[in-house]
């Protein structure tokens, strides 16, 4: 399955087992971190960007 980076819109491939609410991922292209907030029955995921504290 795939998720789309909310920042650069590139697709990221995802293992089915990793598609879980609360999982964090990092975009391979722009390096932004995001979290799965919801997994829909059709297999798509809703995600949000994680703001890193610096
Ligand atoms: Zn990205």
mmCIF file of the protein (N, C-alpha, C, O) and its ligand, coordinates in Angstrom:
data_MODEL
# 
_entry.id   MODEL 
# 
loop_
_entity.id 
_entity.type 
_entity.pdbx_number_of_molecules 
1 polymer     1 
2 non-polymer 1 
# 
_entity_poly.entity_id                      1 
_entity_poly.type                           'polypeptide(L)' 
_entity_poly.nstd_linkage                   no 
_entity_poly.nstd_monomer                   no 
_entity_poly.pdbx_seq_one_letter_code       
;(UNK)(UNK)(UNK)(UNK)(UNK)(UNK)(UNK)(UNK)(UNK)(UNK)(UNK)(UNK)(UNK)(UNK)(UNK)(UNK)
(UNK)(UNK)(UNK)(UNK)(UNK)(UNK)(UNK)(UNK)(UNK)(UNK)(UNK)(UNK)(UNK)(UNK)(UNK)(UNK)
(UNK)(UNK)(UNK)(UNK)(UNK)(UNK)(UNK)(UNK)(UNK)(UNK)(UNK)(UNK)(UNK)(UNK)(UNK)(UNK)
(UNK)(UNK)(UNK)(UNK)(UNK)(UNK)
;
_entity_poly.pdbx_seq_one_letter_code_can   XXXXXXXXXXXXXXXXXXXXXXXXXXXXXXXXXXXXXXXXXXXXXXXXXXXXXX 
_entity_poly.pdbx_strand_id                 A 
# 
loop_
_entity_poly_seq.entity_id 
_entity_poly_seq.num 
_entity_poly_seq.mon_id 
_entity_poly_seq.hetero 
1 1  UNK n 
1 2  UNK n 
1 3  UNK n 
1 4  UNK n 
1 5  UNK n 
1 6  UNK n 
1 7  UNK n 
1 8  UNK n 
1 9  UNK n 
1 10 UNK n 
1 11 UNK n 
1 12 UNK n 
1 13 UNK n 
1 14 UNK n 
1 15 UNK n 
1 16 UNK n 
1 17 UNK n 
1 18 UNK n 
1 19 UNK n 
1 20 UNK n 
1 21 UNK n 
1 22 UNK n 
1 23 UNK n 
1 24 UNK n 
1 25 UNK n 
1 26 UNK n 
1 27 UNK n 
1 28 UNK n 
1 29 UNK n 
1 30 UNK n 
1 31 UNK n 
1 32 UNK n 
1 33 UNK n 
1 34 UNK n 
1 35 UNK n 
1 36 UNK n 
1 37 UNK n 
1 38 UNK n 
1 39 UNK n 
1 40 UNK n 
1 41 UNK n 
1 42 UNK n 
1 43 UNK n 
1 44 UNK n 
1 45 UNK n 
1 46 UNK n 
1 47 UNK n 
1 48 UNK n 
1 49 UNK n 
1 50 UNK n 
1 51 UNK n 
1 52 UNK n 
1 53 UNK n 
1 54 UNK n 
# 
loop_
_struct_asym.id 
_struct_asym.entity_id 
A 1 
B 2 
# 
loop_
_chem_comp.id 
_chem_comp.type 
_chem_comp.mon_nstd_flag 
UNK 'L-peptide linking' . 
ZN  non-polymer         . 
# 
_pdbx_entity_nonpoly.entity_id   2 
_pdbx_entity_nonpoly.name        ? 
_pdbx_entity_nonpoly.comp_id     ZN 
# 
_pdbx_nonpoly_scheme.asym_id         B 
_pdbx_nonpoly_scheme.entity_id       2 
_pdbx_nonpoly_scheme.mon_id          ZN 
_pdbx_nonpoly_scheme.ndb_seq_num     1 
_pdbx_nonpoly_scheme.pdb_seq_num     101 
_pdbx_nonpoly_scheme.auth_seq_num    101 
_pdbx_nonpoly_scheme.pdb_mon_id      ZN 
_pdbx_nonpoly_scheme.auth_mon_id     ZN 
_pdbx_nonpoly_scheme.pdb_strand_id   A 
_pdbx_nonpoly_scheme.pdb_ins_code    . 
# 
loop_
_atom_site.group_PDB 
_atom_site.id 
_atom_site.type_symbol 
_atom_site.label_atom_id 
_atom_site.label_alt_id 
_atom_site.label_comp_id 
_atom_site.label_asym_id 
_atom_site.label_entity_id 
_atom_site.label_seq_id 
_atom_site.pdbx_PDB_ins_code 
_atom_site.Cartn_x 
_atom_site.Cartn_y 
_atom_site.Cartn_z 
_atom_site.occupancy 
_atom_site.B_iso_or_equiv 
_atom_site.pdbx_formal_charge 
_atom_site.auth_seq_id 
_atom_site.auth_comp_id 
_atom_site.auth_asym_id 
_atom_site.auth_atom_id 
_atom_site.pdbx_PDB_model_num 
ATOM   1   N  N  . UNK A 1 1  ? 0.832   -1.183 0.000  1.00 0.00 ? 1   UNK A N  1 
ATOM   2   C  CA . UNK A 1 1  ? 0.000   0.000  0.000  1.00 0.00 ? 1   UNK A CA 1 
ATOM   3   C  C  . UNK A 1 1  ? 0.880   1.252  0.000  1.00 0.00 ? 1   UNK A C  1 
ATOM   4   O  O  . UNK A 1 1  ? 2.094   1.168  0.184  1.00 0.00 ? 1   UNK A O  1 
ATOM   5   N  N  . UNK A 1 2  ? 0.269   2.381  -0.203 1.00 0.00 ? 2   UNK A N  1 
ATOM   6   C  CA . UNK A 1 2  ? 1.023   3.622  -0.292 1.00 0.00 ? 2   UNK A CA 1 
ATOM   7   C  C  . UNK A 1 2  ? 0.352   4.710  0.533  1.00 0.00 ? 2   UNK A C  1 
ATOM   8   O  O  . UNK A 1 2  ? -0.865  4.738  0.717  1.00 0.00 ? 2   UNK A O  1 
ATOM   9   N  N  . UNK A 1 3  ? 1.197   5.593  1.013  1.00 0.00 ? 3   UNK A N  1 
ATOM   10  C  CA . UNK A 1 3  ? 0.681   6.823  1.592  1.00 0.00 ? 3   UNK A CA 1 
ATOM   11  C  C  . UNK A 1 3  ? 1.353   7.988  0.878  1.00 0.00 ? 3   UNK A C  1 
ATOM   12  O  O  . UNK A 1 3  ? 2.459   7.852  0.353  1.00 0.00 ? 3   UNK A O  1 
ATOM   13  N  N  . UNK A 1 4  ? 0.692   9.110  0.862  1.00 0.00 ? 4   UNK A N  1 
ATOM   14  C  CA . UNK A 1 4  ? 1.243   10.272 0.179  1.00 0.00 ? 4   UNK A CA 1 
ATOM   15  C  C  . UNK A 1 4  ? 1.778   11.268 1.199  1.00 0.00 ? 4   UNK A C  1 
ATOM   16  O  O  . UNK A 1 4  ? 1.099   11.637 2.158  1.00 0.00 ? 4   UNK A O  1 
ATOM   17  N  N  . UNK A 1 5  ? 3.004   11.688 0.965  1.00 0.00 ? 5   UNK A N  1 
ATOM   18  C  CA . UNK A 1 5  ? 3.608   12.675 1.853  1.00 0.00 ? 5   UNK A CA 1 
ATOM   19  C  C  . UNK A 1 5  ? 2.793   13.968 1.811  1.00 0.00 ? 5   UNK A C  1 
ATOM   20  O  O  . UNK A 1 5  ? 2.525   14.502 0.734  1.00 0.00 ? 5   UNK A O  1 
ATOM   21  N  N  . UNK A 1 6  ? 2.399   14.469 2.984  1.00 0.00 ? 6   UNK A N  1 
ATOM   22  C  CA . UNK A 1 6  ? 1.599   15.697 3.018  1.00 0.00 ? 6   UNK A CA 1 
ATOM   23  C  C  . UNK A 1 6  ? 2.401   16.929 2.617  1.00 0.00 ? 6   UNK A C  1 
ATOM   24  O  O  . UNK A 1 6  ? 1.830   17.978 2.319  1.00 0.00 ? 6   UNK A O  1 
ATOM   25  N  N  . UNK A 1 7  ? 3.705   16.802 2.612  1.00 0.00 ? 7   UNK A N  1 
ATOM   26  C  CA . UNK A 1 7  ? 4.563   17.943 2.318  1.00 0.00 ? 7   UNK A CA 1 
ATOM   27  C  C  . UNK A 1 7  ? 4.915   18.024 0.826  1.00 0.00 ? 7   UNK A C  1 
ATOM   28  O  O  . UNK A 1 7  ? 4.676   19.047 0.184  1.00 0.00 ? 7   UNK A O  1 
ATOM   29  N  N  . UNK A 1 8  ? 5.475   16.956 0.287  1.00 0.00 ? 8   UNK A N  1 
ATOM   30  C  CA . UNK A 1 8  ? 5.988   17.006 -1.086 1.00 0.00 ? 8   UNK A CA 1 
ATOM   31  C  C  . UNK A 1 8  ? 5.146   16.181 -2.060 1.00 0.00 ? 8   UNK A C  1 
ATOM   32  O  O  . UNK A 1 8  ? 5.408   16.177 -3.263 1.00 0.00 ? 8   UNK A O  1 
ATOM   33  N  N  . UNK A 1 9  ? 4.143   15.488 -1.541 1.00 0.00 ? 9   UNK A N  1 
ATOM   34  C  CA . UNK A 1 9  ? 3.188   14.742 -2.354 1.00 0.00 ? 9   UNK A CA 1 
ATOM   35  C  C  . UNK A 1 9  ? 3.772   13.513 -3.038 1.00 0.00 ? 9   UNK A C  1 
ATOM   36  O  O  . UNK A 1 9  ? 3.137   12.934 -3.920 1.00 0.00 ? 9   UNK A O  1 
ATOM   37  N  N  . UNK A 1 10 ? 4.960   13.117 -2.645 1.00 0.00 ? 10  UNK A N  1 
ATOM   38  C  CA . UNK A 1 10 ? 5.510   11.879 -3.173 1.00 0.00 ? 10  UNK A CA 1 
ATOM   39  C  C  . UNK A 1 10 ? 4.910   10.686 -2.441 1.00 0.00 ? 10  UNK A C  1 
ATOM   40  O  O  . UNK A 1 10 ? 4.587   10.769 -1.256 1.00 0.00 ? 10  UNK A O  1 
ATOM   41  N  N  . UNK A 1 11 ? 4.767   9.585  -3.156 1.00 0.00 ? 11  UNK A N  1 
ATOM   42  C  CA . UNK A 1 11 ? 4.250   8.378  -2.536 1.00 0.00 ? 11  UNK A CA 1 
ATOM   43  C  C  . UNK A 1 11 ? 5.332   7.681  -1.735 1.00 0.00 ? 11  UNK A C  1 
ATOM   44  O  O  . UNK A 1 11 ? 6.498   7.651  -2.127 1.00 0.00 ? 11  UNK A O  1 
ATOM   45  N  N  . UNK A 1 12 ? 4.932   7.130  -0.625 1.00 0.00 ? 12  UNK A N  1 
ATOM   46  C  CA . UNK A 1 12 ? 5.822   6.280  0.145  1.00 0.00 ? 12  UNK A CA 1 
ATOM   47  C  C  . UNK A 1 12 ? 5.191   4.914  0.261  1.00 0.00 ? 12  UNK A C  1 
ATOM   48  O  O  . UNK A 1 12 ? 4.027   4.780  0.637  1.00 0.00 ? 12  UNK A O  1 
ATOM   49  N  N  . UNK A 1 13 ? 5.978   3.890  -0.070 1.00 0.00 ? 13  UNK A N  1 
ATOM   50  C  CA . UNK A 1 13 ? 5.461   2.529  0.066  1.00 0.00 ? 13  UNK A CA 1 
ATOM   51  C  C  . UNK A 1 13 ? 5.463   2.121  1.528  1.00 0.00 ? 13  UNK A C  1 
ATOM   52  O  O  . UNK A 1 13 ? 6.338   2.498  2.308  1.00 0.00 ? 13  UNK A O  1 
ATOM   53  N  N  . UNK A 1 14 ? 4.457   1.341  1.866  1.00 0.00 ? 14  UNK A N  1 
ATOM   54  C  CA . UNK A 1 14 ? 4.246   0.972  3.256  1.00 0.00 ? 14  UNK A CA 1 
ATOM   55  C  C  . UNK A 1 14 ? 3.903   -0.511 3.333  1.00 0.00 ? 14  UNK A C  1 
ATOM   56  O  O  . UNK A 1 14 ? 3.104   -1.018 2.546  1.00 0.00 ? 14  UNK A O  1 
ATOM   57  N  N  . UNK A 1 15 ? 4.513   -1.191 4.282  1.00 0.00 ? 15  UNK A N  1 
ATOM   58  C  CA . UNK A 1 15 ? 4.106   -2.565 4.537  1.00 0.00 ? 15  UNK A CA 1 
ATOM   59  C  C  . UNK A 1 15 ? 2.717   -2.552 5.180  1.00 0.00 ? 15  UNK A C  1 
ATOM   60  O  O  . UNK A 1 15 ? 2.407   -1.683 5.994  1.00 0.00 ? 15  UNK A O  1 
ATOM   61  N  N  . UNK A 1 16 ? 1.903   -3.510 4.809  1.00 0.00 ? 16  UNK A N  1 
ATOM   62  C  CA . UNK A 1 16 ? 0.540   -3.580 5.363  1.00 0.00 ? 16  UNK A CA 1 
ATOM   63  C  C  . UNK A 1 16 ? 0.565   -3.602 6.883  1.00 0.00 ? 16  UNK A C  1 
ATOM   64  O  O  . UNK A 1 16 ? -0.273  -2.982 7.537  1.00 0.00 ? 16  UNK A O  1 
ATOM   65  N  N  . UNK A 1 17 ? 1.527   -4.317 7.434  1.00 0.00 ? 17  UNK A N  1 
ATOM   66  C  CA . UNK A 1 17 ? 1.593   -4.461 8.894  1.00 0.00 ? 17  UNK A CA 1 
ATOM   67  C  C  . UNK A 1 17 ? 1.981   -3.152 9.585  1.00 0.00 ? 17  UNK A C  1 
ATOM   68  O  O  . UNK A 1 17 ? 1.743   -2.974 10.780 1.00 0.00 ? 17  UNK A O  1 
ATOM   69  N  N  . UNK A 1 18 ? 2.591   -2.228 8.803  1.00 0.00 ? 18  UNK A N  1 
ATOM   70  C  CA . UNK A 1 18 ? 3.001   -0.956 9.396  1.00 0.00 ? 18  UNK A CA 1 
ATOM   71  C  C  . UNK A 1 18 ? 1.919   0.107  9.310  1.00 0.00 ? 18  UNK A C  1 
ATOM   72  O  O  . UNK A 1 18 ? 2.066   1.204  9.847  1.00 0.00 ? 18  UNK A O  1 
ATOM   73  N  N  . UNK A 1 19 ? 0.833   -0.228 8.631  1.00 0.00 ? 19  UNK A N  1 
ATOM   74  C  CA . UNK A 1 19 ? -0.255  0.738  8.481  1.00 0.00 ? 19  UNK A CA 1 
ATOM   75  C  C  . UNK A 1 19 ? -1.136  0.718  9.718  1.00 0.00 ? 19  UNK A C  1 
ATOM   76  O  O  . UNK A 1 19 ? -2.229  0.152  9.707  1.00 0.00 ? 19  UNK A O  1 
ATOM   77  N  N  . UNK A 1 20 ? -0.652  1.339  10.783 1.00 0.00 ? 20  UNK A N  1 
ATOM   78  C  CA . UNK A 1 20 ? -1.387  1.352  12.040 1.00 0.00 ? 20  UNK A CA 1 
ATOM   79  C  C  . UNK A 1 20 ? -1.439  2.770  12.587 1.00 0.00 ? 20  UNK A C  1 
ATOM   80  O  O  . UNK A 1 20 ? -0.497  3.549  12.441 1.00 0.00 ? 20  UNK A O  1 
ATOM   81  N  N  . UNK A 1 21 ? -2.547  3.080  13.210 1.00 0.00 ? 21  UNK A N  1 
ATOM   82  C  CA . UNK A 1 21 ? -2.698  4.398  13.816 1.00 0.00 ? 21  UNK A CA 1 
ATOM   83  C  C  . UNK A 1 21 ? -1.601  4.611  14.864 1.00 0.00 ? 21  UNK A C  1 
ATOM   84  O  O  . UNK A 1 21 ? -1.342  3.748  15.703 1.00 0.00 ? 21  UNK A O  1 
ATOM   85  N  N  . UNK A 1 22 ? -0.979  5.761  14.791 1.00 0.00 ? 22  UNK A N  1 
ATOM   86  C  CA . UNK A 1 22 ? 0.063   6.097  15.756 1.00 0.00 ? 22  UNK A CA 1 
ATOM   87  C  C  . UNK A 1 22 ? 1.465   5.839  15.264 1.00 0.00 ? 22  UNK A C  1 
ATOM   88  O  O  . UNK A 1 22 ? 2.438   6.265  15.886 1.00 0.00 ? 22  UNK A O  1 
ATOM   89  N  N  . UNK A 1 23 ? 1.577   5.118  14.111 1.00 0.00 ? 23  UNK A N  1 
ATOM   90  C  CA . UNK A 1 23 ? 2.913   4.860  13.560 1.00 0.00 ? 23  UNK A CA 1 
ATOM   91  C  C  . UNK A 1 23 ? 3.491   6.120  12.936 1.00 0.00 ? 23  UNK A C  1 
ATOM   92  O  O  . UNK A 1 23 ? 2.789   6.912  12.307 1.00 0.00 ? 23  UNK A O  1 
ATOM   93  N  N  . UNK A 1 24 ? 4.765   6.275  13.129 1.00 0.00 ? 24  UNK A N  1 
ATOM   94  C  CA . UNK A 1 24 ? 5.456   7.430  12.548 1.00 0.00 ? 24  UNK A CA 1 
ATOM   95  C  C  . UNK A 1 24 ? 6.288   6.990  11.356 1.00 0.00 ? 24  UNK A C  1 
ATOM   96  O  O  . UNK A 1 24 ? 6.855   5.898  11.329 1.00 0.00 ? 24  UNK A O  1 
ATOM   97  N  N  . UNK A 1 25 ? 6.340   7.885  10.366 1.00 0.00 ? 25  UNK A N  1 
ATOM   98  C  CA . UNK A 1 25 ? 7.176   7.619  9.200  1.00 0.00 ? 25  UNK A CA 1 
ATOM   99  C  C  . UNK A 1 25 ? 7.934   8.875  8.807  1.00 0.00 ? 25  UNK A C  1 
ATOM   100 O  O  . UNK A 1 25 ? 7.566   9.995  9.163  1.00 0.00 ? 25  UNK A O  1 
ATOM   101 N  N  . UNK A 1 26 ? 8.997   8.648  8.065  1.00 0.00 ? 26  UNK A N  1 
ATOM   102 C  CA . UNK A 1 26 ? 9.753   9.778  7.551  1.00 0.00 ? 26  UNK A CA 1 
ATOM   103 C  C  . UNK A 1 26 ? 9.763   9.703  6.041  1.00 0.00 ? 26  UNK A C  1 
ATOM   104 O  O  . UNK A 1 26 ? 10.019  8.645  5.467  1.00 0.00 ? 26  UNK A O  1 
ATOM   105 N  N  . UNK A 1 27 ? 9.485   10.817 5.398  1.00 0.00 ? 27  UNK A N  1 
ATOM   106 C  CA . UNK A 1 27 ? 9.465   10.862 3.943  1.00 0.00 ? 27  UNK A CA 1 
ATOM   107 C  C  . UNK A 1 27 ? 10.878  10.684 3.397  1.00 0.00 ? 27  UNK A C  1 
ATOM   108 O  O  . UNK A 1 27 ? 11.827  11.303 3.878  1.00 0.00 ? 27  UNK A O  1 
ATOM   109 N  N  . UNK A 1 28 ? 11.001  9.823  2.380  1.00 0.00 ? 28  UNK A N  1 
ATOM   110 C  CA . UNK A 1 28 ? 12.313  9.576  1.785  1.00 0.00 ? 28  UNK A CA 1 
ATOM   111 C  C  . UNK A 1 28 ? 12.795  10.770 0.971  1.00 0.00 ? 28  UNK A C  1 
ATOM   112 O  O  . UNK A 1 28 ? 13.988  10.893 0.693  1.00 0.00 ? 28  UNK A O  1 
ATOM   113 N  N  . UNK A 1 29 ? 11.896  11.629 0.598  1.00 0.00 ? 29  UNK A N  1 
ATOM   114 C  CA . UNK A 1 29 ? 12.232  12.716 -0.327 1.00 0.00 ? 29  UNK A CA 1 
ATOM   115 C  C  . UNK A 1 29 ? 12.528  14.019 0.392  1.00 0.00 ? 29  UNK A C  1 
ATOM   116 O  O  . UNK A 1 29 ? 13.554  14.650 0.138  1.00 0.00 ? 29  UNK A O  1 
ATOM   117 N  N  . UNK A 1 30 ? 11.639  14.430 1.289  1.00 0.00 ? 30  UNK A N  1 
ATOM   118 C  CA . UNK A 1 30 ? 11.814  15.741 1.925  1.00 0.00 ? 30  UNK A CA 1 
ATOM   119 C  C  . UNK A 1 30 ? 12.174  15.613 3.401  1.00 0.00 ? 30  UNK A C  1 
ATOM   120 O  O  . UNK A 1 30 ? 12.528  16.605 4.038  1.00 0.00 ? 30  UNK A O  1 
ATOM   121 N  N  . UNK A 1 31 ? 12.088  14.408 3.950  1.00 0.00 ? 31  UNK A N  1 
ATOM   122 C  CA . UNK A 1 31 ? 12.548  14.190 5.318  1.00 0.00 ? 31  UNK A CA 1 
ATOM   123 C  C  . UNK A 1 31 ? 11.554  14.577 6.399  1.00 0.00 ? 31  UNK A C  1 
ATOM   124 O  O  . UNK A 1 31 ? 11.869  14.512 7.587  1.00 0.00 ? 31  UNK A O  1 
ATOM   125 N  N  . UNK A 1 32 ? 10.351  14.979 5.992  1.00 0.00 ? 32  UNK A N  1 
ATOM   126 C  CA . UNK A 1 32 ? 9.365   15.362 6.978  1.00 0.00 ? 32  UNK A CA 1 
ATOM   127 C  C  . UNK A 1 32 ? 8.845   14.111 7.714  1.00 0.00 ? 32  UNK A C  1 
ATOM   128 O  O  . UNK A 1 32 ? 8.758   13.030 7.131  1.00 0.00 ? 32  UNK A O  1 
ATOM   129 N  N  . UNK A 1 33 ? 8.510   14.272 8.971  1.00 0.00 ? 33  UNK A N  1 
ATOM   130 C  CA . UNK A 1 33 ? 7.946   13.167 9.746  1.00 0.00 ? 33  UNK A CA 1 
ATOM   131 C  C  . UNK A 1 33 ? 6.437   13.304 9.807  1.00 0.00 ? 33  UNK A C  1 
ATOM   132 O  O  . UNK A 1 33 ? 5.901   14.399 9.979  1.00 0.00 ? 33  UNK A O  1 
ATOM   133 N  N  . UNK A 1 34 ? 5.772   12.187 9.664  1.00 0.00 ? 34  UNK A N  1 
ATOM   134 C  CA . UNK A 1 34 ? 4.327   12.230 9.792  1.00 0.00 ? 34  UNK A CA 1 
ATOM   135 C  C  . UNK A 1 34 ? 3.811   10.974 10.461 1.00 0.00 ? 34  UNK A C  1 
ATOM   136 O  O  . UNK A 1 34 ? 4.505   9.960  10.541 1.00 0.00 ? 34  UNK A O  1 
ATOM   137 N  N  . UNK A 1 35 ? 2.578   11.058 10.940 1.00 0.00 ? 35  UNK A N  1 
ATOM   138 C  CA . UNK A 1 35 ? 1.985   10.011 11.756 1.00 0.00 ? 35  UNK A CA 1 
ATOM   139 C  C  . UNK A 1 35 ? 0.659   9.596  11.144 1.00 0.00 ? 35  UNK A C  1 
ATOM   140 O  O  . UNK A 1 35 ? -0.093  10.433 10.644 1.00 0.00 ? 35  UNK A O  1 
ATOM   141 N  N  . UNK A 1 36 ? 0.381   8.326  11.184 1.00 0.00 ? 36  UNK A N  1 
ATOM   142 C  CA . UNK A 1 36 ? -0.931  7.849  10.728 1.00 0.00 ? 36  UNK A CA 1 
ATOM   143 C  C  . UNK A 1 36 ? -1.963  8.128  11.812 1.00 0.00 ? 36  UNK A C  1 
ATOM   144 O  O  . UNK A 1 36 ? -1.819  7.698  12.957 1.00 0.00 ? 36  UNK A O  1 
ATOM   145 N  N  . UNK A 1 37 ? -3.002  8.854  11.429 1.00 0.00 ? 37  UNK A N  1 
ATOM   146 C  CA . UNK A 1 37 ? -4.039  9.205  12.397 1.00 0.00 ? 37  UNK A CA 1 
ATOM   147 C  C  . UNK A 1 37 ? -5.283  8.344  12.238 1.00 0.00 ? 37  UNK A C  1 
ATOM   148 O  O  . UNK A 1 37 ? -6.098  8.233  13.153 1.00 0.00 ? 37  UNK A O  1 
ATOM   149 N  N  . UNK A 1 38 ? -5.419  7.732  11.052 1.00 0.00 ? 38  UNK A N  1 
ATOM   150 C  CA . UNK A 1 38 ? -6.592  6.901  10.819 1.00 0.00 ? 38  UNK A CA 1 
ATOM   151 C  C  . UNK A 1 38 ? -6.315  5.970  9.645  1.00 0.00 ? 38  UNK A C  1 
ATOM   152 O  O  . UNK A 1 38 ? -5.712  6.375  8.651  1.00 0.00 ? 38  UNK A O  1 
ATOM   153 N  N  . UNK A 1 39 ? -6.756  4.726  9.763  1.00 0.00 ? 39  UNK A N  1 
ATOM   154 C  CA . UNK A 1 39 ? -6.678  3.787  8.654  1.00 0.00 ? 39  UNK A CA 1 
ATOM   155 C  C  . UNK A 1 39 ? -8.096  3.476  8.209  1.00 0.00 ? 39  UNK A C  1 
ATOM   156 O  O  . UNK A 1 39 ? -8.899  2.957  8.984  1.00 0.00 ? 39  UNK A O  1 
ATOM   157 N  N  . UNK A 1 40 ? -8.398  3.792  6.966  1.00 0.00 ? 40  UNK A N  1 
ATOM   158 C  CA . UNK A 1 40 ? -9.748  3.591  6.458  1.00 0.00 ? 40  UNK A CA 1 
ATOM   159 C  C  . UNK A 1 40 ? -9.953  2.155  5.981  1.00 0.00 ? 40  UNK A C  1 
ATOM   160 O  O  . UNK A 1 40 ? -8.996  1.463  5.635  1.00 0.00 ? 40  UNK A O  1 
ATOM   161 N  N  . UNK A 1 41 ? -11.212 1.719  5.967  1.00 0.00 ? 41  UNK A N  1 
ATOM   162 C  CA . UNK A 1 41 ? -11.519 0.347  5.534  1.00 0.00 ? 41  UNK A CA 1 
ATOM   163 C  C  . UNK A 1 41 ? -11.058 0.047  4.108  1.00 0.00 ? 41  UNK A C  1 
ATOM   164 O  O  . UNK A 1 41 ? -10.795 -1.109 3.775  1.00 0.00 ? 41  UNK A O  1 
ATOM   165 N  N  . UNK A 1 42 ? -10.959 1.069  3.268  1.00 0.00 ? 42  UNK A N  1 
ATOM   166 C  CA . UNK A 1 42 ? -10.516 0.844  1.893  1.00 0.00 ? 42  UNK A CA 1 
ATOM   167 C  C  . UNK A 1 42 ? -8.996  0.802  1.764  1.00 0.00 ? 42  UNK A C  1 
ATOM   168 O  O  . UNK A 1 42 ? -8.466  0.686  0.659  1.00 0.00 ? 42  UNK A O  1 
ATOM   169 N  N  . UNK A 1 43 ? -8.303  0.896  2.883  1.00 0.00 ? 43  UNK A N  1 
ATOM   170 C  CA . UNK A 1 43 ? -6.861  0.748  2.855  1.00 0.00 ? 43  UNK A CA 1 
ATOM   171 C  C  . UNK A 1 43 ? -6.086  2.045  2.778  1.00 0.00 ? 43  UNK A C  1 
ATOM   172 O  O  . UNK A 1 43 ? -4.857  2.039  2.856  1.00 0.00 ? 43  UNK A O  1 
ATOM   173 N  N  . UNK A 1 44 ? -6.789  3.165  2.626  1.00 0.00 ? 44  UNK A N  1 
ATOM   174 C  CA . UNK A 1 44 ? -6.079  4.435  2.620  1.00 0.00 ? 44  UNK A CA 1 
ATOM   175 C  C  . UNK A 1 44 ? -5.856  4.916  4.049  1.00 0.00 ? 44  UNK A C  1 
ATOM   176 O  O  . UNK A 1 44 ? -6.565  4.525  4.976  1.00 0.00 ? 44  UNK A O  1 
ATOM   177 N  N  . UNK A 1 45 ? -4.867  5.759  4.196  1.00 0.00 ? 45  UNK A N  1 
ATOM   178 C  CA . UNK A 1 45 ? -4.534  6.264  5.519  1.00 0.00 ? 45  UNK A CA 1 
ATOM   179 C  C  . UNK A 1 45 ? -4.685  7.769  5.572  1.00 0.00 ? 45  UNK A C  1 
ATOM   180 O  O  . UNK A 1 45 ? -4.433  8.475  4.596  1.00 0.00 ? 45  UNK A O  1 
ATOM   181 N  N  . UNK A 1 46 ? -5.099  8.241  6.727  1.00 0.00 ? 46  UNK A N  1 
ATOM   182 C  CA . UNK A 1 46 ? -5.065  9.677  6.964  1.00 0.00 ? 46  UNK A CA 1 
ATOM   183 C  C  . UNK A 1 46 ? -3.849  9.967  7.827  1.00 0.00 ? 46  UNK A C  1 
ATOM   184 O  O  . UNK A 1 46 ? -3.572  9.254  8.791  1.00 0.00 ? 46  UNK A O  1 
ATOM   185 N  N  . UNK A 1 47 ? -3.130  11.019 7.472  1.00 0.00 ? 47  UNK A N  1 
ATOM   186 C  CA . UNK A 1 47 ? -1.874  11.306 8.156  1.00 0.00 ? 47  UNK A CA 1 
ATOM   187 C  C  . UNK A 1 47 ? -1.778  12.773 8.524  1.00 0.00 ? 47  UNK A C  1 
ATOM   188 O  O  . UNK A 1 47 ? -2.468  13.627 7.967  1.00 0.00 ? 47  UNK A O  1 
ATOM   189 N  N  . UNK A 1 48 ? -0.903  13.038 9.477  1.00 0.00 ? 48  UNK A N  1 
ATOM   190 C  CA . UNK A 1 48 ? -0.632  14.431 9.835  1.00 0.00 ? 48  UNK A CA 1 
ATOM   191 C  C  . UNK A 1 48 ? 0.866   14.609 10.003 1.00 0.00 ? 48  UNK A C  1 
ATOM   192 O  O  . UNK A 1 48 ? 1.579   13.684 10.394 1.00 0.00 ? 48  UNK A O  1 
ATOM   193 N  N  . UNK A 1 49 ? 1.324   15.795 9.706  1.00 0.00 ? 49  UNK A N  1 
ATOM   194 C  CA . UNK A 1 49 ? 2.744   16.107 9.858  1.00 0.00 ? 49  UNK A CA 1 
ATOM   195 C  C  . UNK A 1 49 ? 3.067   16.271 11.337 1.00 0.00 ? 49  UNK A C  1 
ATOM   196 O  O  . UNK A 1 49 ? 2.305   16.874 12.092 1.00 0.00 ? 49  UNK A O  1 
ATOM   197 N  N  . UNK A 1 50 ? 4.197   15.729 11.730 1.00 0.00 ? 50  UNK A N  1 
ATOM   198 C  CA . UNK A 1 50 ? 4.661   15.899 13.099 1.00 0.00 ? 50  UNK A CA 1 
ATOM   199 C  C  . UNK A 1 50 ? 5.640   17.071 13.135 1.00 0.00 ? 50  UNK A C  1 
ATOM   200 O  O  . UNK A 1 50 ? 6.666   17.073 12.455 1.00 0.00 ? 50  UNK A O  1 
ATOM   201 N  N  . UNK A 1 51 ? 5.300   18.038 13.929 1.00 0.00 ? 51  UNK A N  1 
ATOM   202 C  CA . UNK A 1 51 ? 6.173   19.202 14.068 1.00 0.00 ? 51  UNK A CA 1 
ATOM   203 C  C  . UNK A 1 51 ? 7.266   18.842 15.070 1.00 0.00 ? 51  UNK A C  1 
ATOM   204 O  O  . UNK A 1 51 ? 6.988   18.534 16.229 1.00 0.00 ? 51  UNK A O  1 
ATOM   205 N  N  . UNK A 1 52 ? 8.490   18.887 14.610 1.00 0.00 ? 52  UNK A N  1 
ATOM   206 C  CA . UNK A 1 52 ? 9.601   18.566 15.486 1.00 0.00 ? 52  UNK A CA 1 
ATOM   207 C  C  . UNK A 1 52 ? 9.989   19.772 16.304 1.00 0.00 ? 52  UNK A C  1 
ATOM   208 O  O  . UNK A 1 52 ? 10.097  20.889 15.797 1.00 0.00 ? 52  UNK A O  1 
ATOM   209 N  N  . UNK A 1 53 ? 10.196  19.523 17.586 1.00 0.00 ? 53  UNK A N  1 
ATOM   210 C  CA . UNK A 1 53 ? 10.643  20.612 18.446 1.00 0.00 ? 53  UNK A CA 1 
ATOM   211 C  C  . UNK A 1 53 ? 12.143  20.763 18.319 1.00 0.00 ? 53  UNK A C  1 
ATOM   212 O  O  . UNK A 1 53 ? 12.888  19.784 18.354 1.00 0.00 ? 53  UNK A O  1 
ATOM   213 N  N  . UNK A 1 54 ? 12.568  21.981 18.174 1.00 0.00 ? 54  UNK A N  1 
ATOM   214 C  CA . UNK A 1 54 ? 13.999  22.211 18.009 1.00 0.00 ? 54  UNK A CA 1 
ATOM   215 C  C  . UNK A 1 54 ? 14.492  23.270 18.992 1.00 0.00 ? 54  UNK A C  1 
ATOM   216 O  O  . UNK A 1 54 ? 15.678  23.599 19.002 1.00 0.00 ? 54  UNK A O  1 
HETATM 217 ZN ZN . ZN  B 2 .  ? 7.915   14.405 1.475  1.00 0.00 ? 101 ZN  A ZN 1 
# 
